[in-house]
Amino acid sequence: MTDLRPILWKPSKERADSSRMAEFTGWLEQTRNMQFDDYQALWQWSVNDLDGFWSAVWEFFGIQSSAPHSAVLADRKMPGAVWFPGAKINFAQQMLLHAAKTPNDPCLIVQSETFGRTELSWGEFAAQVASVAQHLKSMGVGQGDRVVAILPNTETAFVACLATASIGAIWSLCAPDMGHVAILDRFRQIEPKVLIAQDGYVHAGKMIDRSDVLETIRNGLPTLEQTVLVPVIGQVSKGVHAWSDLIHTKAELEFAQVPFDHPLWVVYSSGTTGNPKPIVHGHGGILLEGSKQSLHQDLKAGDRFCWLTSSGWVMWNAQFVALGQGASVLMYDGAPNHPDMMTVWRSVAQERVNYFGVGAAYVTICAKAGIRPCDDLDLSALRSLGTTGSPLTSDGYDWIYDAVRPDIWLAPISGGTDFCGAFVGGNPMLPVRAGEMQCRALGNAVRSFDAHGTELIGEVGELVCTEPLPSMPLFLWGDEDGQRLYESYFDTYPGIWRHGDWIEITEEGGSVIYGRSDATINRQGLRLGSSEIYQAVEGLSEVLDTLVIDLEFLGRDSFMPLFVVLAEGELLDDAMKAKINGAIRESVSARFVPNEIVQIAEVPRTMSGKKLEVPVKKLLLGGDPVKVVNRDSMVNPESFDIFVDYAKALNNT
């Protein structure tokens, strides 16, 4: 059993009582005569009584439907659950409810290296959505057609997404910095009719010309009928529509009424091996999961929300959680370290952001840079901070409470692109413990399983979800018989979702994510998540980044190399190796001292910042370098070369 981790924050009674979670539990008591002794009891009800819980979410958040549903969960199975049959809804309609209530209030605030600062009121935002929707219809776009985009995290992508959804068409987005092969691997699968793209952008003060890449992508999409351009580099050529011509037409907001499970958008797995999975989510499922998630993020109308994200990461989609509650969304488009590591924090302070979310890696980088936002900035408006993308170490928790705000509510979350939600996350009514996520999300039947499907408490096991969720994939595009979907999530424990993370559920209901389960270290029968080694080694000031790979060979002891990125001027000599090994012995165990330490220039990462543990593992076990990783899905593809050379030497010995 894990010892209780130290408490870093407790909500005041006023903070807890004023939270959306408290409002929801009070509503349950008033309208359904339901009372719960604590959050654990509330969670248990939410996963036992799926009909009762999800109908409560529907009513509490006022989901708009032009036709009644005949049931909540008509078929309780995985895969293939059937939710809210008969309902007729539209995601964009729900997102724009606040446009009529507060048309002059700020909706989107954009800080862009390319375009500077812009701001759209709710009324202006809704007017642009209506205008673009009318133009899309004039281009022949109808229900079920695909509109794809290559855009940064700016208002253009938000307007285009909701315009697409409003007419019942299907949206899909890639970031402008992705390679053309990676983009084509995604968009070709779904055969788009319209492409909306930006031909360049400014990053870290440098203009990046994407016009030639964009032309290659257009030529590689044979189903494409129309192109809309946001020009930064060149002019709009003949036969191409200018984005500026699409946003100023006076039009009425109209919303196609579609079934609950009508496709809303296509998102993609990281695509580190093979073709990326095109994951299809529905209007209703995303609405319900996002509404529920706002309880765990404590978001309400009038809040100011910012999540530091690329448009190629599912956290771009998660910004709609805030928008749907009437919060103003600050969209940041630029290099987070230009001109220095304080640049994003300055925006958070200046825009009076209440909730700020980041990737856990960003916290580590800030801590390594030695910055202390609280010393130079007024962060009095900032009451909540979220992290995700990778496990946040206890050192990251300490830096936030020391360098950001000692009284901030820190609420890391962990979920996935796969269902566009969070399995575990925060609750503003509970204490925050170091290195631990506060709770399992309502409605999410998250468990920790051993290899035999036995539930574990206080031990590390596979993260599974034993009951269906409304936002689970409707299907994978092109997966006609559902086999790929089944193999991706359900073949380990039939009828149960296996997510691919190691998780520990504490007796108090908190959780710790230890990293991807297929990258787990197994030394002498002891399993360990790689994050524990990263925390130990990256805690050294001389070490900037690390990658550890455990290579298991049948009939042999495991071989575990540790790859390190050292600070400028540091050398990997015997003294440094001894210091690294000592840190692992002290923080983890002597069993997990690596067989070899290798210095590298960069850790290979995906576009969303995740370390490529599994592809490197496959490579070092003898995999084909061309097949184990899609380099166009990497933020730093050249970093993979040293591992190719290392694999050759390793496998020739």
NORZI-V954725 format. One record per residue. N is the residue number from 1. RES is the residue in three letters. SS is DSSP state (~ for helix, > for strand, _ for the rest). D_FIRST is the distance of its C-alpha to the first C-alpha in Angstrom with 2 decimals. Layout:
BEGIN
N,RES,SS,D_FIRST + N,RES,SS,D_FIRST
END
This chain:
BEGIN
1,MET,_,0.00 + 2,THR,_,3.78 + 3,ASP,_,6.46 + 4,LEU,_,9.16 + 5,ARG,_,11.79 + 6,PRO,_,15.30 + 7,ILE,>,17.62 + 8,LEU,>,20.71 + 9,TRP,>,22.77 + 10,LYS,_,23.39 + 11,PRO,_,26.24 + 12,SER,_,29.21 + 13,LYS,~,30.35 + 14,GLU,~,33.29 + 15,ARG,~,31.26 + 16,ALA,~,28.95 + 17,ASP,~,31.97 + 18,SER,_,34.08 + 19,SER,_,31.63 + 20,ARG,~,32.41 + 21,MET,~,29.20 + 22,ALA,~,30.58 + 23,GLU,~,33.94 + 24,PHE,~,32.58 + 25,THR,~,30.80 + 26,GLY,~,34.02 + 27,TRP,~,36.07 + 28,LEU,~,34.10 + 29,GLU,~,34.81 + 30,GLN,~,38.47 + 31,THR,~,39.32 + 32,ARG,~,37.11 + 33,ASN,_,36.37 + 34,MET,_,32.60 + 35,GLN,_,30.19 + 36,PHE,_,26.40 + 37,ASP,_,24.28 + 38,ASP,_,21.97 + 39,TYR,~,21.23 + 40,GLN,~,18.69 + 41,ALA,~,21.61 + 42,LEU,~,23.98 + 43,TRP,~,21.93 + 44,GLN,~,21.59 + 45,TRP,~,25.37 + 46,SER,~,26.08 + 47,VAL,~,24.60 + 48,ASN,~,25.92 + 49,ASP,_,29.38 + 50,LEU,~,30.27 + 51,ASP,~,33.93 + 52,GLY,~,33.42 + 53,PHE,~,31.12 + 54,TRP,~,33.15 + 55,SER,~,36.41 + 56,ALA,~,35.16 + 57,VAL,~,34.47 + 58,TRP,~,37.96 + 59,GLU,~,39.62 + 60,PHE,~,37.79 + 61,PHE,_,38.59 + 62,GLY,_,42.07 + 63,ILE,_,42.03 + 64,GLN,_,45.72 + 65,SER,_,47.04 + 66,SER,_,50.70 + 67,ALA,>,50.07 + 68,PRO,_,47.76 + 69,HIS,_,44.93 + 70,SER,_,45.28 + 71,ALA,_,41.55 + 72,VAL,_,38.20 + 73,LEU,>,36.47 + 74,ALA,>,39.22 + 75,ASP,>,37.30 + 76,ARG,_,33.54 + 77,LYS,_,32.75 + 78,MET,_,31.41 + 79,PRO,_,33.38 + 80,GLY,_,36.45 + 81,ALA,_,35.35 + 82,VAL,>,38.39 + 83,TRP,>,37.99 + 84,PHE,_,40.66 + 85,PRO,_,43.67 + 86,GLY,_,46.97 + 87,ALA,_,45.78 + 88,LYS,>,47.87 + 89,ILE,>,46.33 + 90,ASN,_,46.42 + 91,PHE,~,43.68 + 92,ALA,~,46.24 + 93,GLN,~,47.68 + 94,GLN,~,44.39 + 95,MET,~,43.87 + 96,LEU,_,47.34 + 97,LEU,~,47.39 + 98,HIS,~,47.31 + 99,ALA,~,50.37 + 100,ALA,~,52.60 + 101,LYS,~,50.94 + 102,THR,_,50.86 + 103,PRO,_,53.14 + 104,ASN,_,53.79 + 105,ASP,_,50.24 + 106,PRO,>,48.58 + 107,CYS,>,46.66 + 108,LEU,>,46.11 + 109,ILE,>,46.32 + 110,VAL,>,46.50 + 111,GLN,>,46.29 + 112,SER,>,47.66 + 113,GLU,_,48.89 + 114,THR,_,51.46 + 115,PHE,_,52.79 + 116,GLY,>,51.83 + 117,ARG,>,50.64 + 118,THR,>,51.51 + 119,GLU,>,50.74 + 120,LEU,>,51.26 + 121,SER,>,51.54 + 122,TRP,~,50.32 + 123,GLY,~,53.94 + 124,GLU,~,54.63 + 125,PHE,~,51.51 + 126,ALA,~,52.46 + 127,ALA,~,56.04 + 128,GLN,~,55.02 + 129,VAL,~,52.81 + 130,ALA,~,55.79 + 131,SER,~,58.17 + 132,VAL,~,56.11 + 133,ALA,~,55.47 + 134,GLN,~,59.24 + 135,HIS,~,59.88 + 136,LEU,~,57.31 + 137,LYS,~,59.08 + 138,SER,~,62.39 + 139,MET,_,61.01 + 140,GLY,_,60.45 + 141,VAL,_,56.71 + 142,GLY,_,55.75 + 143,GLN,_,52.82 + 144,GLY,_,50.62 + 145,ASP,_,52.21 + 146,ARG,>,49.99 + 147,VAL,>,50.37 + 148,VAL,>,48.58 + 149,ALA,>,48.34 + 150,ILE,>,47.82 + 151,LEU,_,47.26 + 152,PRO,_,45.24 + 153,ASN,_,43.10 + 154,THR,_,46.14 + 155,GLU,~,47.78 + 156,THR,~,49.74 + 157,ALA,~,46.72 + 158,PHE,~,45.69 + 159,VAL,~,49.27 + 160,ALA,~,49.74 + 161,CYS,~,46.49 + 162,LEU,~,47.35 + 163,ALA,~,50.98 + 164,THR,~,49.94 + 165,ALA,~,47.62 + 166,SER,~,50.31 + 167,ILE,_,52.67 + 168,GLY,_,50.11 + 169,ALA,_,50.09 + 170,ILE,>,46.96 + 171,TRP,>,45.66 + 172,SER,>,44.10 + 173,LEU,>,43.58 + 174,CYS,>,43.22 + 175,ALA,_,43.14 + 176,PRO,_,46.40 + 177,ASP,_,44.82 + 178,MET,_,43.76 + 179,GLY,_,45.93 + 180,HIS,~,48.60 + 181,VAL,~,47.27 + 182,ALA,~,43.86 + 183,ILE,~,45.63 + 184,LEU,~,48.02 + 185,ASP,~,45.29 + 186,ARG,~,43.85 + 187,PHE,~,47.02 + 188,ARG,~,49.10 + 189,GLN,~,46.78 + 190,ILE,~,47.44 + 191,GLU,_,51.22 + 192,PRO,_,51.74 + 193,LYS,_,55.01 + 194,VAL,>,54.68 + 195,LEU,>,53.18 + 196,ILE,>,52.67 + 197,ALA,>,52.19 + 198,GLN,>,52.61 + 199,ASP,_,54.57 + 200,GLY,>,53.05 + 201,TYR,>,50.89 + 202,VAL,>,50.41 + 203,HIS,>,47.28 + 204,ALA,_,46.87 + 205,GLY,_,50.54 + 206,LYS,>,51.74 + 207,MET,>,53.44 + 208,ILE,>,52.00 + 209,ASP,>,54.63 + 210,ARG,_,53.30 + 211,SER,~,56.65 + 212,ASP,~,57.21 + 213,VAL,~,53.68 + 214,LEU,~,54.21 + 215,GLU,~,57.46 + 216,THR,~,55.79 + 217,ILE,~,53.21 + 218,ARG,~,55.99 + 219,ASN,~,57.92 + 220,GLY,_,54.88 + 221,LEU,_,54.42 + 222,PRO,_,57.30 + 223,THR,_,56.59 + 224,LEU,_,56.82 + 225,GLU,_,59.69 + 226,GLN,>,59.26 + 227,THR,>,57.85 + 228,VAL,>,57.20 + 229,LEU,>,57.06 + 230,VAL,>,55.75 + 231,PRO,_,58.04 + 232,VAL,_,56.95 + 233,ILE,_,58.71 + 234,GLY,_,61.75 + 235,GLN,_,63.83 + 236,VAL,_,63.28 + 237,SER,_,65.36 + 238,LYS,_,67.55 + 239,GLY,_,65.77 + 240,VAL,_,62.53 + 241,HIS,>,61.58 + 242,ALA,>,60.75 + 243,TRP,~,57.68 + 244,SER,~,59.72 + 245,ASP,~,62.16 + 246,LEU,~,59.49 + 247,ILE,_,58.10 + 248,HIS,_,61.25 + 249,THR,_,62.72 + 250,LYS,_,62.88 + 251,ALA,_,61.14 + 252,GLU,_,59.60 + 253,LEU,_,55.89 + 254,GLU,_,55.57 + 255,PHE,_,52.48 + 256,ALA,_,52.61 + 257,GLN,_,50.91 + 258,VAL,>,48.66 + 259,PRO,>,46.33 + 260,PHE,_,42.67 + 261,ASP,_,41.77 + 262,HIS,_,44.60 + 263,PRO,>,43.47 + 264,LEU,>,42.92 + 265,TRP,>,41.98 + 266,VAL,>,40.93 + 267,VAL,>,38.11 + 268,TYR,>,37.05 + 269,SER,_,34.10 + 270,SER,_,33.95 + 271,GLY,_,36.48 + 272,THR,_,35.31 + 273,THR,_,36.58 + 274,GLY,_,39.47 + 275,ASN,_,40.82 + 276,PRO,_,38.48 + 277,LYS,_,37.38 + 278,PRO,>,39.53 + 279,ILE,>,37.22 + 280,VAL,>,39.20 + 281,HIS,>,37.92 + 282,GLY,>,39.87 + 283,HIS,~,41.35 + 284,GLY,~,39.58 + 285,GLY,~,36.08 + 286,ILE,~,36.06 + 287,LEU,~,37.53 + 288,LEU,~,34.90 + 289,GLU,~,31.84 + 290,GLY,~,33.37 + 291,SER,~,34.27 + 292,LYS,~,30.81 + 293,GLN,~,29.35 + 294,SER,~,31.67 + 295,LEU,~,29.69 + 296,HIS,~,26.57 + 297,GLN,~,28.83 + 298,ASP,_,30.81 + 299,LEU,_,34.17 + 300,LYS,_,37.51 + 301,ALA,_,41.23 + 302,GLY,_,42.57 + 303,ASP,_,39.40 + 304,ARG,>,39.74 + 305,PHE,>,37.20 + 306,CYS,>,36.88 + 307,TRP,>,34.59 + 308,LEU,_,35.55 + 309,THR,_,36.04 + 310,SER,_,38.40 + 311,SER,_,40.25 + 312,GLY,_,38.76 + 313,TRP,_,35.16 + 314,VAL,~,33.87 + 315,MET,~,33.25 + 316,TRP,~,37.05 + 317,ASN,~,36.89 + 318,ALA,~,34.15 + 319,GLN,~,36.70 + 320,PHE,~,38.27 + 321,VAL,~,35.35 + 322,ALA,~,36.87 + 323,LEU,~,40.44 + 324,GLY,_,40.06 + 325,GLN,_,39.18 + 326,GLY,_,42.27 + 327,ALA,_,40.65 + 328,SER,>,42.65 + 329,VAL,>,41.17 + 330,LEU,>,41.69 + 331,MET,>,42.01 + 332,TYR,>,41.83 + 333,ASP,>,43.82 + 334,GLY,_,44.01 + 335,ALA,_,42.42 + 336,PRO,_,39.63 + 337,ASN,_,40.64 + 338,HIS,_,44.40 + 339,PRO,_,46.10 + 340,ASP,_,42.93 + 341,MET,_,39.22 + 342,MET,_,40.12 + 343,THR,~,42.22 + 344,VAL,~,39.72 + 345,TRP,~,38.50 + 346,ARG,~,42.17 + 347,SER,~,42.56 + 348,VAL,~,39.51 + 349,ALA,~,41.11 + 350,GLN,~,44.66 + 351,GLU,_,43.85 + 352,ARG,_,41.75 + 353,VAL,_,38.76 + 354,ASN,_,36.23 + 355,TYR,>,33.49 + 356,PHE,>,33.11 + 357,GLY,>,31.00 + 358,VAL,>,30.64 + 359,GLY,>,29.01 + 360,ALA,~,26.14 + 361,ALA,~,28.41 + 362,TYR,~,31.00 + 363,VAL,~,28.75 + 364,THR,~,28.20 + 365,ILE,~,31.97 + 366,CYS,~,32.81 + 367,ALA,~,30.62 + 368,LYS,~,32.22 + 369,ALA,~,35.63 + 370,GLY,_,35.06 + 371,ILE,_,36.25 + 372,ARG,_,35.59 + 373,PRO,~,36.79 + 374,CYS,~,36.50 + 375,ASP,~,39.12 + 376,ASP,~,41.85 + 377,LEU,_,41.30 + 378,ASP,_,41.29 + 379,LEU,_,38.01 + 380,SER,_,38.34 + 381,ALA,_,38.46 + 382,LEU,_,35.14 + 383,ARG,_,32.50 + 384,SER,>,29.95 + 385,LEU,>,28.72 + 386,GLY,>,27.05 + 387,THR,>,25.94 + 388,THR,>,25.32 + 389,GLY,_,26.46 + 390,SER,_,23.65 + 391,PRO,_,20.29 + 392,LEU,_,21.04 + 393,THR,_,19.55 + 394,SER,~,18.56 + 395,ASP,~,22.04 + 396,GLY,~,23.56 + 397,TYR,~,22.10 + 398,ASP,~,23.51 + 399,TRP,~,26.88 + 400,ILE,~,27.28 + 401,TYR,~,26.75 + 402,ASP,~,28.97 + 403,ALA,~,31.66 + 404,VAL,_,31.94 + 405,ARG,_,31.30 + 406,PRO,_,29.09 + 407,ASP,_,29.18 + 408,ILE,_,28.65 + 409,TRP,>,26.32 + 410,LEU,>,24.40 + 411,ALA,_,23.31 + 412,PRO,_,22.35 + 413,ILE,_,22.70 + 414,SER,>,22.09 + 415,GLY,>,24.34 + 416,GLY,>,27.33 + 417,THR,_,31.04 + 418,ASP,_,30.71 + 419,PHE,_,30.52 + 420,CYS,_,31.44 + 421,GLY,>,28.56 + 422,ALA,>,24.98 + 423,PHE,>,22.00 + 424,VAL,>,19.76 + 425,GLY,>,21.25 + 426,GLY,_,22.25 + 427,ASN,_,23.24 + 428,PRO,_,25.59 + 429,MET,_,24.65 + 430,LEU,_,21.00 + 431,PRO,_,19.74 + 432,VAL,>,19.02 + 433,ARG,>,15.96 + 434,ALA,_,16.43 + 435,GLY,_,15.79 + 436,GLU,_,14.61 + 437,MET,>,16.82 + 438,GLN,_,17.27 + 439,CYS,>,17.47 + 440,ARG,>,18.50 + 441,ALA,_,22.30 + 442,LEU,_,24.42 + 443,GLY,_,25.86 + 444,ASN,_,23.48 + 445,ALA,_,21.51 + 446,VAL,>,18.77 + 447,ARG,>,16.07 + 448,SER,>,13.87 + 449,PHE,>,15.43 + 450,ASP,_,15.31 + 451,ALA,_,18.79 + 452,HIS,_,19.81 + 453,GLY,_,19.15 + 454,THR,_,16.26 + 455,GLU,>,14.03 + 456,LEU,_,10.39 + 457,ILE,_,7.88 + 458,GLY,_,4.87 + 459,GLU,_,6.85 + 460,VAL,>,10.28 + 461,GLY,>,13.27 + 462,GLU,>,16.81 + 463,LEU,>,17.71 + 464,VAL,>,20.01 + 465,CYS,>,22.12 + 466,THR,_,23.09 + 467,GLU,_,26.04 + 468,PRO,_,29.03 + 469,LEU,_,29.65 + 470,PRO,_,33.21 + 471,SER,_,32.99 + 472,MET,_,31.91 + 473,PRO,_,34.75 + 474,LEU,_,37.94 + 475,PHE,>,38.72 + 476,LEU,>,39.12 + 477,TRP,_,42.72 + 478,GLY,_,44.80 + 479,ASP,_,42.22 + 480,GLU,_,44.76 + 481,ASP,_,42.96 + 482,GLY,_,39.43 + 483,GLN,~,38.31 + 484,ARG,~,37.03 + 485,LEU,~,34.97 + 486,TYR,~,33.50 + 487,GLU,~,32.70 + 488,SER,~,31.14 + 489,TYR,~,28.53 + 490,PHE,_,28.74 + 491,ASP,_,29.45 + 492,THR,_,25.93 + 493,TYR,_,24.97 + 494,PRO,_,28.39 + 495,GLY,_,28.75 + 496,ILE,_,25.46 + 497,TRP,>,25.33 + 498,ARG,>,23.37 + 499,HIS,>,23.33 + 500,GLY,>,22.60 + 501,ASP,>,19.63 + 502,TRP,>,16.10 + 503,ILE,>,13.76 + 504,GLU,>,10.17 + 505,ILE,>,10.27 + 506,THR,_,8.15 + 507,GLU,_,8.51 + 508,GLU,_,11.44 + 509,GLY,_,13.05 + 510,GLY,_,13.03 + 511,SER,>,12.79 + 512,VAL,>,13.06 + 513,ILE,>,15.77 + 514,TYR,>,15.86 + 515,GLY,>,19.47 + 516,ARG,>,21.56 + 517,SER,~,20.17 + 518,ASP,~,23.49 + 519,ALA,~,23.33 + 520,THR,_,20.00 + 521,ILE,>,20.10 + 522,ASN,>,19.57 + 523,ARG,>,20.23 + 524,GLN,_,20.43 + 525,GLY,_,18.10 + 526,LEU,>,15.34 + 527,ARG,>,15.29 + 528,LEU,>,15.28 + 529,GLY,_,16.73 + 530,SER,~,19.94 + 531,SER,~,19.20 + 532,GLU,~,17.11 + 533,ILE,~,20.21 + 534,TYR,~,22.47 + 535,GLN,~,20.83 + 536,ALA,~,21.20 + 537,VAL,~,24.77 + 538,GLU,~,26.09 + 539,GLY,_,25.18 + 540,LEU,_,28.20 + 541,SER,_,31.42 + 542,GLU,_,33.31 + 543,VAL,>,31.27 + 544,LEU,>,31.96 + 545,ASP,>,30.23 + 546,THR,>,28.52 + 547,LEU,>,28.03 + 548,VAL,>,26.03 + 549,ILE,>,26.79 + 550,ASP,>,25.36 + 551,LEU,>,28.26 + 552,GLU,_,27.54 + 553,PHE,_,30.66 + 554,LEU,_,31.05 + 555,GLY,_,31.45 + 556,ARG,_,30.73 + 557,ASP,_,27.94 + 558,SER,_,26.73 + 559,PHE,>,28.69 + 560,MET,>,27.07 + 561,PRO,>,29.47 + 562,LEU,>,28.60 + 563,PHE,>,31.28 + 564,VAL,>,31.78 + 565,VAL,>,34.12 + 566,LEU,>,35.27 + 567,ALA,_,36.91 + 568,GLU,_,40.70 + 569,GLY,_,42.22 + 570,GLU,_,39.17 + 571,LEU,_,39.53 + 572,LEU,_,37.14 + 573,ASP,_,38.46 + 574,ASP,~,36.84 + 575,ALA,~,35.75 + 576,MET,~,34.02 + 577,LYS,~,32.26 + 578,ALA,~,31.08 + 579,LYS,~,29.77 + 580,ILE,~,27.84 + 581,ASN,~,26.39 + 582,GLY,~,25.52 + 583,ALA,~,23.62 + 584,ILE,~,21.51 + 585,ARG,~,20.99 + 586,GLU,~,20.01 + 587,SER,~,17.80 + 588,VAL,_,16.29 + 589,SER,_,17.30 + 590,ALA,~,20.69 + 591,ARG,~,19.97 + 592,PHE,~,20.47 + 593,VAL,_,23.77 + 594,PRO,_,26.29 + 595,ASN,_,29.22 + 596,GLU,>,31.58 + 597,ILE,>,31.88 + 598,VAL,>,34.62 + 599,GLN,>,36.13 + 600,ILE,_,37.02 + 601,ALA,_,38.78 + 602,GLU,_,36.56 + 603,VAL,_,33.42 + 604,PRO,_,34.61 + 605,ARG,>,33.45 + 606,THR,>,34.19 + 607,MET,_,36.24 + 608,SER,_,33.16 + 609,GLY,_,31.78 + 610,LYS,_,29.19 + 611,LYS,>,29.10 + 612,LEU,_,30.73 + 613,GLU,~,28.09 + 614,VAL,~,28.95 + 615,PRO,~,32.75 + 616,VAL,~,32.62 + 617,LYS,~,30.50 + 618,LYS,~,33.07 + 619,LEU,~,35.87 + 620,LEU,~,34.61 + 621,LEU,_,34.20 + 622,GLY,_,37.90 + 623,GLY,_,38.16 + 624,ASP,_,41.37 + 625,PRO,~,41.20 + 626,VAL,~,43.19 + 627,LYS,~,40.98 + 628,VAL,~,37.43 + 629,VAL,_,37.86 + 630,ASN,_,40.17 + 631,ARG,~,41.22 + 632,ASP,~,42.68 + 633,SER,~,39.22 + 634,MET,>,38.25 + 635,VAL,_,38.86 + 636,ASN,_,39.84 + 637,PRO,~,41.16 + 638,GLU,~,42.80 + 639,SER,~,39.45 + 640,PHE,~,38.96 + 641,ASP,~,41.97 + 642,ILE,~,40.37 + 643,PHE,~,37.78 + 644,VAL,~,40.67 + 645,ASP,~,42.30 + 646,TYR,~,39.14 + 647,ALA,~,38.61 + 648,LYS,~,42.22 + 649,ALA,~,41.85 + 650,LEU,~,38.54 + 651,ASN,~,39.88 + 652,ASN,_,43.19 + 653,THR,_,41.73
END
